[in-house]
């Protein structure tokens, strides 16, 4: 719930309200108090329009610029302008009281009907008024505009008239009882040619639904419903020719208007025990809500059996009344019979950020929650003063902002206090914080500045800096901040590392195309970047190497590195539907490479924020977080009662992720020699000599244990890798590694031991010419023997 409104003047009588169309920034409310009050979307009162009598009707124009109001005591139409916040009046020129008001859905036409059946069409743009006397013979009670500016009206004279925008009657028909709740729609026929709104639907006598097709005026359709349903409260068209109808006894029913199945009930639910008072549909959310008794129930339109949410208003003793969404589906307002109004948030902008294991995310329009599930800290909520468009969290600070401003908050032990707000030279696209600095990206530039400045003279040049420097002709497209570095990527393909401690650039990498997004790991020693062609790479600034990420989907939105301290090389790439787990194998015999370990489905509209030991924390539209276990880490679950096939799959996962101690446990459960061998081989592959000795000892391979004990102290990486490659029988690789090491003669020794005399001869020419006679003699004997 975002806010509740209750004013003394409204008490005891139901209130009328209307959301501003399109934008949904304002809510107009009136009770029995001869005034219309305008509230903004946070519940702050913006204006109050005093009226000479009670408000009879009010309506916003299609763009949400103007609110029109009519009262029972005046022949003037009151107009409130949302842009200027000013009220004006237009004299209708009518002698009798007004009873009906509606803006057109195209253009700026306002239709006003009176208690004696007269009609006024007012054009706001040209100020032209068309009066049509005697359109009906009694009070005009309901009506609707079509998208082609046809106006349908119903009155107490039990007539329905269809007029054009000049006010001329084109069609008319009589109905058997009082018409109400009139809507234009597209009737579904088999031909499916027409997308024009040619059908008027209207409730007659609160019991039947009457469909009047302008192209076939002689054959209207009358839909009657079962007696126990009670009377029709309201109905809404949606989707492909469906109508949802709410009945007074608490049911809502969906019928089809396809000619073949007209009137068939497709779905019905008894949503409310005693009565139903309103239904509302949000096309943008694809949700339907009904309210009755003292609760609201929300269904998913793609599967109506699915109950999306239930909101109970327990303190509303008289029950709820009317219900309406904003056009974007973000806010849902419900009025009650005792004269109050509640507004609920149905979807939040998904804004969040993480700093190591701490996350900050939007939980309401003006509220950010800071949580650390890993450290088991109590979540803290921070009330912020604007609806943010970006959120950033650092070690000790939180920043939120919109447009070109950011507000900074200091995070204390158990309280949060506001520090300051900062204005930037352009609209901020994204922001990152570390313990002392903030870096904001706007319009191709990055501003790096201290969050809390000590104001020391010597430190002044360290206070702030704008990147790039004036003489650099590139635009910055993405940036990141680690504890030591500001890193940014540009449209010319440069990735720069700026070392904050020394206040200077320390590293630069040039990529052939522009760099769109960068994601450093927690220490900043490795970084994933995504370029303009949607390819992904891992870059290691320490030795300036770049590795392409295999099977990288072009739809990837972002990357998260593993925050669990033991898993250094694991990261995930996510798009809207899936999360892919990758592992960077840095110290393998064959050299460094990246492998794809597997994928995990992600529920709809979940945005991943944090990865910790195979558990992904995601943000949802409802302002909550949800944890998902990656399918590549299923070995972290309960493995006691699983069959051998499942355990072997898990063993493969652990070896891919280099989780050797978990693999050890799985091998003990499996107790299978081939599994021990697989684990030992993986240890050799990743140059984990001590662990390999441990495994070979357990599986009883004395020869390997002795061989590994001899080489385990070797510091020369290539020499050690050469020995391990030899033990895994990859002799060509072993030779290459030996030759690149500080002891190339080992390659010759290996070939001699293997009796590969031809290779040995080639090597001896280069490495040990004095051995040529011995090798030649051995080679000759081998050839002679063959």
Secondary structure, DSSP 4 states (H G I P E B T S, - for coil): --EEEE-GGGTTSPPEEEEPTTT--EEEEE-SSSEEEEEETTS-EEEEEE-SS-EEEEEE-TTS-EEEEEETT-SEEEEEETTTTEEEEEE---SS-EEEEEE-SSSSEEEEEETTS-EEEEETTT--EEEETTSSSS-EEEEEE-TT--EEEEETTSEEEEE-TT--EEEEEE-SS-EEEEEEEPPP-SS----S--EEEEEETTTEEEEEEGGGTT--EEE---GGG-SEEEEEEETTTEEEEEETTSEEEEEE--GGGTT-EEEEEE-SSS---EEEEETTTTEEEEEETTEEEEEETTEEEEEEEEEE-TT-TT-EEEEEE-TTSSEEEEEETTSEEEEEE------EEEETTEEEEEEETTEEEEEETTTTEEEEEEE-SS--SEEEE-SSEEEEEETTEEEEEEE-SS-EEEEEEEE-SS-EEEEEE-SSEEEEEETTEEEEEESS----GGGGGGTEEEES-TT----EEEEEE-SSEEEEEETTSEEEEEETTTTEEEEEEE-SS-EEEEEE-TTSSSEEEEETTS-EEEEETTTTEEEEPTT--TT--EEEEB-STT--SEEEEE-SSEEEEEEEE-S-TT--EEEEEEEEE--TT-EEEEEETTEEEEE-TTS-EEEEE-GGGGGGS--TT--HHHHHHHHHHHHHTT-HHHHHHHHHHH--HHHHHHHHHHHHHTT-HHHHHHHHHHTT-HHHHHHHHHHTT---HHHHHHHHHHHTT-HHHHHHHHHHSS-THHHHHHHHHTT-HHHHHHHHHHH-GGGHHHHHHHHHHHHHH-
